[in-house]
Amino acid sequence: MLILLLTSEKVADRRGIGVWERESFVEGIQSLPSQTGQLIRSNPITKLLILLYHVLRDLSFIAYQLAKQGYYLGVTVSQYAAVGYRRFANGVDKLTGFYASSKNRLSGPKAVAKKE
């Protein structure tokens, strides 16, 4: 980096611009020591943030999968409930018909006369 900066100053001096007073963004980033990135990565706060990111990502994935399975379970249970309810309704209709026919047979003609 130092060689690059010295070369840049030499080129600028040859062009008559003078010595560099301010380094560019790229030069500023390149002048940071290579250990700075490692310091940031090994920082406990950074590790905590990365851990929280991974935990929340995994939890959201699990919650999505559970919601999806819950939805499919609800649809399946409601389909079985609909079939069961239809069978129950048919059974009630048969019992109602059976009761009405039994009542008519046991009562005889008087029950018909009372209705009219």
C-alpha positions as CSV (number, residue, x, y, z in Angstrom):
1,M,0.0,0.0,0.0
2,L,2.8,2.3,0.9
3,I,4.4,1.7,-2.6
4,L,1.1,2.5,-4.3
5,L,0.8,5.8,-2.3
6,L,4.3,6.8,-3.1
7,T,3.8,6.0,-6.7
8,S,0.6,8.0,-6.8
9,E,2.5,11.0,-5.2
10,K,5.3,10.7,-7.8
11,V,2.8,10.7,-10.6
12,A,0.9,13.6,-9.1
13,D,4.2,15.5,-8.6
14,R,5.2,14.9,-12.3
15,R,1.9,16.2,-13.5
16,G,2.4,19.3,-11.4
17,I,-0.5,18.6,-9.0
18,G,1.6,18.4,-6.0
19,V,1.6,16.1,-3.0
20,W,-1.7,14.2,-2.3
21,E,-3.5,15.9,0.5
22,R,-6.5,13.5,0.7
23,E,-6.6,9.8,-0.1
24,S,-9.5,8.4,-2.0
25,F,-12.0,6.0,-0.6
26,V,-10.3,3.0,-2.2
27,E,-7.0,4.0,-0.8
28,G,-8.5,4.6,2.6
29,I,-10.0,1.1,2.6
30,Q,-6.8,-0.5,1.4
31,S,-4.8,1.3,4.0
32,L,-6.7,-0.4,6.8
33,P,-4.7,-3.3,8.2
34,S,-5.8,-6.7,7.1
35,Q,-6.3,-7.6,10.8
36,T,-9.2,-5.1,11.1
37,G,-11.6,-7.5,9.4
38,Q,-10.4,-10.3,11.6
39,L,-10.9,-8.0,14.7
40,I,-14.5,-7.2,13.6
41,R,-15.2,-10.9,12.9
42,S,-13.9,-12.0,16.3
43,N,-15.7,-9.2,18.2
44,P,-18.3,-10.8,20.6
45,I,-21.0,-8.3,19.5
46,T,-20.5,-9.3,15.9
47,K,-20.6,-13.0,16.9
48,L,-23.8,-12.4,18.9
49,L,-25.5,-10.6,15.9
50,I,-24.5,-13.4,13.6
51,L,-25.8,-16.0,16.0
52,L,-29.1,-14.1,16.4
53,Y,-29.4,-14.0,12.7
54,H,-29.0,-17.7,12.3
55,V,-31.3,-18.6,15.2
56,L,-34.1,-16.3,14.0
57,R,-33.7,-17.6,10.4
58,D,-34.0,-21.2,11.6
59,L,-36.9,-20.3,13.9
60,S,-38.8,-18.6,11.1
61,F,-38.2,-21.6,8.8
62,I,-39.5,-23.9,11.5
63,A,-42.5,-21.7,12.2
64,Y,-43.3,-21.6,8.4
65,Q,-43.1,-25.4,8.2
66,L,-45.3,-25.8,11.2
67,A,-47.9,-23.3,9.9
68,K,-47.9,-25.2,6.6
69,Q,-48.4,-28.6,8.2
70,G,-51.1,-27.1,10.5
71,Y,-52.9,-25.8,7.5
72,Y,-52.8,-29.1,5.7
73,L,-53.9,-30.9,8.9
74,G,-56.8,-28.5,9.3
75,V,-57.9,-29.1,5.7
76,T,-57.8,-32.8,6.2
77,V,-59.6,-32.8,9.5
78,S,-62.3,-30.5,8.1
79,Q,-62.8,-32.9,5.1
80,Y,-63.2,-35.9,7.5
81,A,-65.6,-33.8,9.6
82,A,-67.7,-32.9,6.6
83,V,-68.0,-36.6,5.6
84,G,-68.8,-37.6,9.2
85,Y,-71.4,-34.9,9.5
86,R,-73.1,-36.0,6.3
87,R,-73.2,-39.6,7.7
88,F,-74.6,-38.3,11.0
89,A,-77.2,-36.3,9.1
90,N,-78.3,-39.3,7.1
91,G,-78.5,-41.4,10.3
92,V,-80.7,-38.7,11.9
93,D,-82.9,-38.7,8.8
94,K,-83.2,-42.5,8.9
95,L,-84.1,-42.4,12.6
96,T,-86.7,-39.7,12.0
97,G,-88.2,-41.8,9.2
98,F,-88.1,-44.9,11.3
99,Y,-89.8,-43.2,14.3
100,A,-92.5,-41.7,12.1
101,S,-93.3,-45.0,10.4
102,S,-93.3,-46.8,13.7
103,K,-95.6,-44.3,15.3
104,N,-98.0,-44.6,12.3
105,R,-98.0,-48.4,12.5
106,L,-98.5,-48.4,16.3
107,S,-101.2,-45.7,16.4
108,G,-103.3,-47.1,13.6
109,P,-105.9,-45.1,11.7
110,K,-106.6,-42.8,14.7
111,A,-103.3,-41.1,14.3
112,V,-104.0,-40.3,10.7
113,A,-107.4,-38.9,11.7
114,K,-105.9,-36.6,14.3
115,K,-103.6,-35.1,11.8
116,E,-106.3,-34.1,9.5
